[in-house]
Amino acid sequence: MNNPKSPPFEIGLCMAGAVSAGAYTAGVMDYLLEALEEWEKRKILDPKNTPMHEVVIPVMGGASAGGMTCIITANAIQNEIVPIRNVEDIPTNSPKNKLFNAWVNLTNEDMFPELLKNDDLKDGVVESLFNAHFIDEIAQKTLQPNSNLSPANRKYFAEDLKVFTTLTNLNGIQFKQEFMSDSDQSSYHISKHSDFACFQINAQQYEGKGWIPLNFSNPDERQLAMDAAMATGAFPIGLKARKVIRPTQYVKDCIFHDDVDMKVEDEYFETLNIDGGTINNEPYEKVQKVLAQNKPLEKSYSKATSTVLMIDPFPSEEPIEKKFGDQIGNVISGTIGAMLNHLRFEPKSISDSNDPDDASVYLVAPVRYEKKADGSTKKIEGKEAIACGFLSGFGGFIHRDFRLHDYFLGRANCERFLRQYFTIPIEAENPIINKGYEHLPTDAFVVTNNSSGRKEYPIIPLFDEQDDLYLPDFDGQNWPQKELSEIHRFRQPLKKRFGKIIMNIMKLKWYVKGLLWIGNHLVLKKMASKKFIEIMEKEMKDWDLIRK
């Protein structure tokens, strides 16, 4: 039997940005929590037939929708969670599943009209292309104080669980480098815009390293977590930027800012932030850094005692060679793309991850299988596998069915991943994993790696088989499709929204504004809404979401 003093295998969760495809990440998390919960029950009820090693999640970190899901999960695990296994479970179980409520139900089944409301366009102020009030409503509804129910005591989460979100801090963190010079201006002033909101769950007091105490029953701490969640998801231009106000000491102490000698004397540090994924959309290297605070990070299968599990609805794809024209529009587009790609570039992390025996990072990414008329099956991967993927991830706001599909795809992909890919080779003789299985028959729970043929042990064992195609039925198929009328009905709301934005975005003299109103009424808003509808229609056709 497993030695109770054996150290746990630590899993750091990293959740990438996704916009409305956060529904996929939420589905993955729903299944992951269900699997861990079932394993803990089996250890008590049937230890002789159950792997007895321990896994612990000491840190969760994410960007944008992933960062939001991290904070939602941190709140949800302190309350009862009932998994959503199929559509029949939704009416009964969804009230006790914050992941499903936050990402599938949102505030309304039909979300796009919510984004096109104009009650945020007041006093000539334009905050964003779309109305972001629904995000405040979801945050208030979801991040409620703890109920302190017994299911909150989950052994597979560390008692001092750490949670962080990436932020793109528009103000910047200012510091300077001094140079030897005969000039009075010998300081090189630098501004760092990659920022983080870091929390430690239920800490009674500040314990250092920038980890802000977070008890959801404390109104101030809860509000700061809400602000951070909304800030990391503030998609540039599309959704409004968000302010975050933190005690300056927390920012100065943050382990992710140890390269900065921050010179700020104010007690509080106020920043305006946009989507955390703008600079760091997959912060797995930061999750690794937190794991390494507990014990050295061993990457080989034989020595690994921890790993990062990344959930990414939009995994990077092989780049297509681009040929840019020299016209200004092409140059602007290329410049923005180059800046964003370079901002996200982490050369050391990338080079470290190229080792084939590297057990430090695993990835759950979208994969679905489409049955063809001839009986064959087509494998679809990446963003095309998820229904929310079009319109840069905003597509899920068009219809609830898209979010519903992606939630259940996330559950299906997580089940397949845990069973077949989240494994350690038996021959590596990992001291934690192998010891957990040593009292079981030699073939119990063993899986065969499809590419190498190696026999491997699952890090998280599963006990029940699940049908690969248990996705919801959408009019006789497992892929949601809609009529063109579902898109065209947004033409008038789009015209009103764009018209309001055009009239409010510039401060003009009354007679110029009168001319603009005429042009806007006759041409501009119609052109803008027509173009948006065309883009929406094209992308939905590309994703095969239009019913033929």
Beta strands, then each sheet from edge to edge (+ up, - down):
strand 1: 9-15
strand 2: 55-62
strand 3: 157-178
strand 4: 187-201
strand 5: 212-214
strand 6: 242-247
strand 7: 268-274
strand 8: 306-311
strand 9: 361-364
strand 10: 367-371
strand 11: 377-381
strand 12: 423-425
strand 13: 447-448
strand 14: 455-458
sheet 1: 5+ 4+ 3- 2- 1- 8- 9-
sheet 2: 5+ 4+ 3- 7+ 6-
sheet 3: 10+ 11-
sheet 4: 12+ 14- 13+
end
